Structures are given as C-alpha cells and as structure tokens.
C-alpha cells in the first residue's frame, strides 16, 4: 500500500515517537511509506535560535528524503502556523496550515494514498485534500487538555465525523474521543517498544562512570507533565541514591534541581545511546504531575525501561493500572514514591524476567495488529 503518516513529531529530532516506529515497521513489510510531520511556516524563522526549528528547516530545504532502508521523511512548509491558522479554522472551517503534498507524493511514486494515519489533529482537512482510500485517526494524548486549545477539540470532532476508524493508545483517550462518533470502528493499541534496540547489551556510558550507584534514572521530556518538584524532593530525601535525568532541561526545571549533588542532569542524548544509560542504572522513574493530559498517556518509555531490564516507579493512573503490568511500582504521593523506590531497589527483579514482559510489546507486533484491524474495516 501507499501509506502516509501525518504526525505531530518529526523524524530525526530528540524524540522518537510511535508514528516513527510504525512507519519503519510498515516499510519493512514492503509498503511504500511517507512520514509527514507538523508543517513549518515562514513565521517559524522568527524562532531560529531553537535547535528543533533549525533541524526542521534543514529537512525541509533538503526536501523529503528516504531514511536508510526506511520511510520517506518529510517536513513540509505551509502558509501559516496553527497559532494563526487555528482561529481562522474556528470561524471558517478552512485550515490554512495544510501544506501542499501532491508534488512530494509524485516525486516518491505515490500518486494516491491507500491509508492515511493521522495523530496530529492540526492536520484536519488533509483527508479531504488527499482523498485516501482509508483514513485512521490515531491520537496519542487528549490533545485539547494537553494543549489547552479548544480549537483542537473542534478539529477532532470534525475528523471523527468522517474518518474510517479511531485507534487510540490508551483507554482514556479512546473514551474521550469515541463520544464524538459512538458508531465508529475503534480499537485501543498501546504504544510499544523497539525491543532489540533496548535489550541488546551496551557498554556503560562515560557520563555514568563517575556517578555512584544505586542509580535511579528518568529519560524523556522535562515539561509540565513531569512532577519536577516531587522529583527534586525525592532526591533531597534520598541522598544515598543517585538520580540521573536524561533529556532537554528547561531553565525553570534546572533551577528546581539546584543544590542537589546527587541529581545529575545529563541533557538530551541520541536515541541510539539511550539503552546504554538505562542498562547501567538500577531503577527507572516516571513521576507524573497532575496535568490533565497525563490521565490518557501511553508512555513509550515504560516498555523501553522494561526492555532494558529496569523495574519502574510510576505515578498511578487509571490507564497504567488498567494494564496490570508486573515490575511497575505505583505510588500516590511523595512518601509513597520514596517507599516504592526503596522497594524496587531491594526486590531486585532479574533483568531477564523484566525484559520478557516487554518482548510482547515489540513494535512489529503493534504494526501487524494495526494493519489487521484496518484490513477488517
């Protein structure tokens, strides 16, 4: 098939998301796949100091290019960013953020699209523009709550009125959105893991060698969805544990961590190196804040942690407790988090046992399930 992903996150940046993995897996199965991410606009040049913006402009200037033995990776250009196009869409139902993709499709031998998989609601209207045989909306979060943008909810309502199916990555996201069209075919397909990447043994990174054990590690975004204050207080209360934070850290979070000699901010690391940092730690952390978007999250990092052999101390949410996974140590408050961290360190589950639980969540299995569901529409 000719398959297009219309995604919120570009390939080649600090973050690797589910659409990247699914695109690669479907490409491996012999499908012609193009991954298109949120467009740039001329207005983005005003933020040139932002490294992500620079990377996206480089990808756009080089036009779309196929990754080595992989899908076509495209960052398109549009007239307006969503911040301007969104209010126009609210009033007119016309989306001025949509890029022109016909030339790109023709360049890569895709005269038409058999399957359009959208996880970015700001692409609303792309299905009408391209007229694919099937369109599936695949939300990974409750975007209207995550962004605080009510126009996103309007876009999702329009999309769900005409797409072929809804595939959500968690039960809360599914339940929130299926209400727009209760008769729509739907399924819950949780995010998976690139199992071999995280389970294959790697050497200890130089950055970790001077950090004493036991090591508790967090890998990922440091934003309003992370309980930064709780993490700082935990490090303060557990001086005998080294806390390792891997990910781009904004100044506000860095200030919250100041003075904590047992907390180590290592910054963003390439996806290729993440398994080494995990494998040479003792326990993983996922301290979620009370941000409303967290209720519907399907964190990829949980299975990445497990594939590396790490148990994880995690804020209890309805979605994560629904999965009934072993090797997850749920907590409700700071005191409980400290107790669960000590428990996870003392129980010392064998890495092989933890890894076995993650193996069934591999992305090739997720891609097969998704395509089987679409075949049956």
N, C-alpha and C positions, 0 to 999 in steps of 0.2 A: 504494500500500500504506500501511497504518499501521505505521510503523517507530519503535521505541524504542531509544535508546542508553542503556545502564546503564554509566556511565563513572566513572573514578577522579578526574577533574578537572572542576570546574565551569566553565561559560562565564562570562566576564566578569572573570576574575582576571588575575594577571600572566602566566600561562602559557596558550598556545593549543596544544592537542594534536590528534592525528589524529582523534579522535571528533568534535571541533568542526567540522573541515573536512568530514569525510564527512557529518555531519548536514546541513550547509549545502548541500553538493552534491546530496544526495538530495532535499532540499527544493526545490532549483531544478529538479529533474527532474519535479516535480509530486507527489511523495509527501508524505503528512502525517507529520511527524517531531517526536518529542519527545525531548529530551536530558535525562536524569536523572543527577545525579552523586551521589557518596557522601553518604548522609544526615547531617544534623545530629542531635544528641540534646540533651536538657536539660543533660547534663554538659558540652557544648561551651561553655555560657555561662560556665563557670569560666575559660575562656581568652579572655575578652572583649578583652583587650589586643592579641590577634592580629588584624591587619587582614584577613586572609583569613576568619577566623571572623566578623568583623563584616559583611563583604560577603555571606557566605553567609546569615547571619541576615536581612539586608535582602532578599535574593532570596526567602527562604522566607516572610517576612512579606508580601511583595507577591504571594505565591503564584506560580504559573508564569506567565510572560508570554512572548509571542512576540517574538523579536527582530525588528527592522525587516526585513521581507521574508525572514524566516528561520524556523528551527525554534522550537518551544516550549522554553524554558529553565527547568528545574525543579530546585530544591534542596529535597528532601523532608525530613521530620522522622521520626525513629524513636525507639523507647523507649530503646535502649541504644547506645553506641558499640561498635565492633568490639573495642576493648580489653577490654570486659566481655563482650560477646556472643560473641566468639571462643572463649573457654574453655567457655562453655555449649554452643556448637555442637560442639566437640570431643567432649563427653560425650554429647550428646543428639541430634545431627544436626538440631537445630532452630535456625534463625537468627533471633535476636531483634533483629537490626539492620534487618531488612527493613521498609521503610515501606509504608503503605497508599497505593496509587496509583489505585485504581478511581475515586474521586471526581475526581481530576485528569484521568484519561483521559476521563471522561464530560463534564467541563467543556470539553474541547477536541475533542469529537466523535470520540473513539477508543474505541468500545465494546469493541473487541478489538484484539489486536496480531497483525499478519501476520508481522513479523520483529523479533526481539529480538536486538540486538547487544551483547554484554557484554564489557567489557575490565577490569572490576573483580571479582575472584573473591569479594570480600566480599559481593557480591550473590547468593551461592549460595542457591538456593531460589526466586529471583524467577521463574524459568521455570515452576516448578510452581504458583506463585501466580497468574500471569497466563495461563498456558496458550497461549502464542503458537503460530502455525502452524509457525514455524521459529525455532530459537534457534542463534545462531552465537557461539562463544567466540572473542574477538579479543584475545589477550594481547599487550601491547607490551613486556613485560620478563619475565624469570624472577623472578616476584614473591616466591617463597619465599626466594630468595637475596638479593633486593634488600631485603626487609623483615626477614629473619631470623626469620620467623614460620612455624613448621612447620604450623600450622593452615591456612594458606593453601594449602599443598600438598594437604592433605586436602580442602579445598573444591574445588580444581581437579580432583582425581581424581573427585570426585562429579559435577561438571559434565560432564567429558569422557565420563562413562559414559552420558549421555543427550542431549547437545546434537546438533544436526543436522550441525554441521561445526566444524572448527578453522581459523581464519585467523590466522596469526601474522605479525609484522612483521619477523622475522629467522629465519635457518636454525637458530641455536642454540636459540631459544625453541621453534620447531617441533619440533626433535629431542628436546628435553627433555620436551615435553608429549604428543607423539603416542604415546609409550611407554605412556601410560595406556590408550589405546584404538587400537591399530595399524590397525584396520579403518575408522576414522572418516574420512570425506571431509575433505581438508585442502588448504590452499594457503599459500604464502608471498607476502604482499603488503606490500612495504616502505612505510614512511611516505613521503609525498610533499611537495609544496610548493605554496603559493599563488603561482604563478609571476608573474602580473601585479603582484601586490602588491609583490614584492621586486625585480622588474626595471624597473618604471616609475621613471624618473629623479626624484630628490628633492633638495631643497636641502640644503646642508651644515648640520647642527645647530649651534646656537650653542655647545653644550657641547664641540664638537670644534675650534672655530676657534683656540683658544689652545694646542692640543696639536700639537706638531711632528710631521712625518712622518719616516720611514715609520711607519705605524700598523698594529699587529697587534691584532686585536680578538677577544674572546670574548663571546658573548651566550648567556645561559642561567642555569640553576640553579648555585649555588655550594654544593655539598654533598660528601658522602663519595665520590661518583663522579667528582669532578673532582680532578686532581692539582694541588692548591693549592701544595704545596711545590715541585714541579717548575716550575710557572708562575712562582713567586717567584724561584727560582734562575735561570731563563731571563732574566727581566727584569734581574736583577742582573748577569748575564754579557753582556747586550746593551744597554748604556746608550744607544747611538745609536738604538735603536728605542723608540717609544712604545707601551706596552701599554695597551689600553683594555678595561675589564671592564664589561659592561652586564648587570645582574641584581641581585637582592636579595642582599646580602653579610652573612652572619652575623659576629658579633664575632671568632670564632676565626680565620676567614679574613682578616678585616681586620688582625688582629694579625700574621699571617704576611706581609702585604704592607707593613707599616710601614717607613718609611725609604726606600722605593723611589720616587725622584722621577720616574722615567719610567713608573710604573704608575699608572693613573688609574681609580679606582672611581667610576663614574657612577650606580650604583644601578639600580633597576628602571625601565624605560621602557615606555610603552604599545606594544602590538603594532603600532599604526598608524605609529609612529615608527621602528621597528627598521630598515626598509630604508634610511633616510637615514644611520644610523650605519654600516651595512655598506658602502654605496656610496661613502662618503668615507673608507674605510680601504683598506689595501693588501693585506693578507693576513688570513685568519681562522685561529683556533686551536680545536682540540678536544683538549686534553690529558687523557686519561682515566687514572684511578687504577687500582690493581689490584683494585678492588672486584669480587667475582664477578658482580655484575649487569651489568657492562659488556660481558661476552662476548656477551650477547644483545641489546644495544641497537641500535635502528634510529634514530639521531639525526635528527630532522627538520631540525635546524639545518644539516646538511651541504648539503642541496639548497637551503636558504634562503640559505646563504653563496654557493653557486654561482649561484643565480638573481640575486643582487646583483652577480655578476661576480667573486667572490673565489675564488682558489685557497685550499685549506685544509691546514694542517699538523696531522696527526691521528695519534694513537696507533694502531698497527697491531693490529687484532683480526681473528679468523677471519671474522667476518661482513662487516666493511668491505672486507677484502682479497678476499673472495669476489665482490664486486660488480664488481671490475675497472674502477672509475671513473677517468677521467682527471682531472687537476687536483687530486688528493689526494696530499699528500706525507707518506708514512708514516714513522714513526720508532719505535725500540725503547727508547732511553734518552735521558738528558738531552743528552749530547754529540751524539747523532744528531738530536735535536729542534732543537738550535741550528743544525746544518748544514742540515737540511731547511728551516728558516725562512729562512736566507740564500739557499738555492737558490730557494725560492718567490719571494722578493723580486727576485732577479736575473733569473729567467726571464721575469717579467712577461707572462704569458699575456694575450692580448687579452680584455677583459671580454666581448665579444660571443661569443667562442669558448667561454668558460666557461659563459655563460648558455645557449647552445644545448644543452649537455649536460644542463642542469637542466630544460629545457622539456618533455621527455618524461615527467618525473616529476610533472606537474601533478595536483592532487587530483581534478579532474573525470575524468581518465583512471583514477585509482585507484578512484573510486566506480563507474565503469562496469564495470571488471574485477570488482569485488566483487559487484555485482548480477548480472552474467553468470554468475559461479560459483554464486551462490545459485539462480539460475533453473534451473541444470542439476542441482541436487541430486536 
